[in-house]
Amino acid sequence: MSRAGLAALLLALVTAPLYAGDQLNTALLKFKEGEFEKAHDLAAKVPEDDPDFARARYLMGEIWLLLGDPGEAQDALLAALRKKPNSEPILTTLGRSLLAQNQDENALAFLKRAVTADKKSARANAFYGIALLRSSGGKKGGKQIAAALKLGPGDPLATQAIVLHYIRANDLAAAKKVAGGFSRKNKEHAMGPFLEGLILERQRSFDAAIKAYEKALKRDTKFVDAHKNLAILCIAQNPGYRDRERTGKAMKHFKSYFELGGKDPAVRRIYDTLKSFLANR
């Protein structure tokens, strides 16, 4: 989802009050500007007795997922859910946080509730389908995936999740079909070339994948996952860090990832190893 799209969803998350208060509005503005940590800190200041509390905690959950800390996301989303127990966006994002921690059975329960809350949500159907596929060894979930693609061919997060599922299942034909459908309907969205990059990586077309990720970043300079993938790819396909151009790109995109607030500990370990090697070379 675009940052603007998430902001709109947040404003619609509860029915009253109609407009968010100043604290949450400012947090949403910072989020749309790509100031993710500032947005989180502002949302965290919304007190529990404030009508905006659920939306604020939902925003915090989305930010933690974006930055690579699903455990923190889970905590924020559970707090939101206590206020809005039938909110499809909260239930779906909570399910996503649990899937990211490989808690498939727990994720399944919340995602089933999400689909019950809104049967027409492409995102809820997509992640429920993925949870079913993972928990059933691929025997269930296809129906929900098909429904998600029909309901929301323009939903970037749902599409990304489905494409990643097909890539991990080594079904690149299906991944290409889904990614191509998204790109045709969303010609200028950064997710299009990002998905292309994921597929090209799996095909071991590394130079083309780098160009695809760079194209995604031209469309959205604060695309956290694109910075992460590009940095890691430039290191993974750079034995001994002999390719100075790729090493320079890696350092640039690691820097951008961390400046945006990236929290993934695996990325930090890779970066620290690279930095140590370069310092001792």
N, C-alpha and C positions, 0 to 999 in steps of 0.2 A: 504494500500500500504506500502511496506517496505520503509525504509528511502532511500535506494539505488535506488529503483524504482521511488520514487518521484524525486530524483535528476536527473535521466535520463529523466523523463518527462519534467522537467524544462528546460533542455538543448535543448529539441525539441520544446519548446513552441513557439518560433518565428523563422523565417527562416534566419534572419540576425541580428547581425553577427553570424557566424557559431559557434564560441566559446564564452563562457561567459568571462567577464572580471575578474580581480583578486579579486575584492570585492565580486562579487557573487560566484565565485569559492570557496573562503574561507568560505562564508556563507553556501554553500552546503556541504562542508567538515564538518563543525561544526554540521550541521543538521544530516548528516550520522553518526556522532559520538555520537549523542544523546545530544549534547549541544544546546538545542533548543533556550534558551534565547540569547545566544551568536550569534547563527545563525540569529535570528530575528534582533538583534541590528546591525549586519553587513549589512544585507539586507536593513535595514532602511536608511543606509547612501548612498545608490545608488541614485543619483539625478535624477530628472524627465527628464532631457535632455539626460540621458545615455541610450544607446540602450538596456541595461539590466533592465531598470526600471520595465517593465511589469512583467518579470520573478521574480524580487526581491519582488515586491508587492504580486505576487502570492505565493511565498514562505512564506512571512509574514502571508498571509491569512491561508495557511495550518497550520502554526505553531500555530496561535491563535485558530483555531478549535481544534487542537490536545490538546492544554492546557486548553480548556474550556471557551473561551471568544468569542462567535460567533459575538458579536457586533463589536469588534475590527477587527475580520476577515472580516466582511462585508465592513468596511471602506477601508481596504487594497485592497480588491478584486475589489471594485468599481473604485479605482484608477488605477488598472491594466487594467480593462475593458475599460477605456477611451482610452488607448493606443492600445488595441487589442480587439475590440468589437465583433469579431467572434470567439474567442478562446474557444473551447469546455471545456478545463480544467478549465479556469477561470469562465466561465458561470456555470459549474456544481458545483464548489466549492462555488461560490456565492449562488447558490440555496441551497446547504447544510447549509450554514450559516443562511439563512433565515428560513429554516425548523427548525433549532435548536432554533430559536427565536419564533416559532409558527406563522410565517408570511407565511402561506401556499399559499395564492393567489399570493403574490409577488414572492415566490419561484417558483411557477408553471410557471410564465412567463419566468423567466431566464432558467429554466430547459427545457422548450419547445424549446427555442433558442439553448440550448446546443445540444439537439438531432438533431435539424435541421442542426447544424454545423457539426455534426459527428454522423450519424445514427448507426454506428457500435461501438460506445462507450458503453461498458457494464455499466460503472459508470453513464453516463448520462441517459441511459435508466432506470437503477435501481432507481435513485433518482427522475426522472420524474414520474415513475410508483408509487413510494411512495407518491409523492405530489398529484397525481391524486386520489389515494386511499383515502388520508386524506381529500381532498377537495370535493370528491363526496360521502363520507360516505361508501366507499368500492365498489361502483358500477363501477368505472373505474380504470384502472391502471394495471390490471392483464396481459394484453398483453405486456406491457413494462417490467414488472417483468420477464415474461417468456423469453423475448428477451434478457434481461440482463444476465440471467442464461445461456443462450445458447451462447451468445457472449463472456462472460468472467467468466467462472467458477472458474478462479484462481484470480480474483480481490478481495483482502481482504476487502476493504472498501465497495464495492458494496455488497459483501456477508454478511458482518456484518449488513449493513442496512436492507437487506432483512430478515435476521434471526431475528433481533430485531422487525421488523414489524410483523412477524408471531407470535413471543412471545407475543407481546402486543395484538394481535388479538386472543390469546389463541389457536392458531393452532400449537401445539407443534410437531405434526407429520410432518407438512411442514417444520418447523424450523429444525428439526432433519435431514430431507432429504437434505436440502440445506447445512447445516453444515457438514454433512457426505460427501457430494459430494466434498466440498472444501478440507476437510482433506485427502481424498483419492488422490486428485490431487496435494496436497501440504503437503507432509507427515511431513516435518520438520518446517513448518511455525508456528509461535506463535499464529496466529489467530485461528488455528484449536482448540487447547485446550481452548482458550479464549471463543469461541462460545459454546463449550461444557459446560463451566462454567456457561454461561448465561442460558442455557437450564436447567441445574441441579438446579440452583437457583430457577427458576420458578417451578420446580418439588419439591421444598423444600428438596432436597438432599444436605444439606448445607456442610457437611463434604466432600462429593465428589466434590462439586463446589469449595471449597477452594483448594483442590488438583489439580483441573483442572487449576485454575488461577496460582497456583504455577508452574505448568508445563509450562504454557505460559511464565512465567517470567524466567524460566531456558533457554528458547529458545531466549528470548529478554529481557534483564534485564532493558531496558529503555522503556518498553511498558507502557505508561502512564495510559491508561484505566485499565489495569490489576492491577496495584498498587492501583488505586482508588477503583475498585470493591472489591478487596480483603480486603482492609482496612475497607470499609463500611460494608461488610458482616461479618467480624470478630467482629464488634461492634453490628450490628443489631441482630445477633444471639448469644448474650452474655448478658442476663439480669443482670443488676446491675454490669456488668463487673466482674462477679465472676470467670469466666474462665481466669486465669492469662495468660495462653499460648496464647489464642486468643487475649487478650488485648495487649500482647507484640507484636504479629504479626500486629495488627492494627496500633500500634504506629510506628512500623518499616516501614510499607507501606505508611502510611500518610507522614512520613518523606521523603521517596523516591519520592512520588508524588509531594510534594512541592519543593524538591530539583531539580526536573526536570522542574519546572516552572508551575506546575498545578495552574489554576486560578479559578476553579469552586467555587463560593461563598457558595454553599450548602455543599460542602466538607469541606470548611474552618469552617463553623458553627458547623458541626458534630465534627470536630477535636478540636475546642475550647471548646465545651461542655465536651468532654472526658478529655481534659487536666485539665479543671477546677475541674471536679469531682475527678480525681486522686490526684490533689494537695490538696484537702480539705478532703480527706478520712482519 
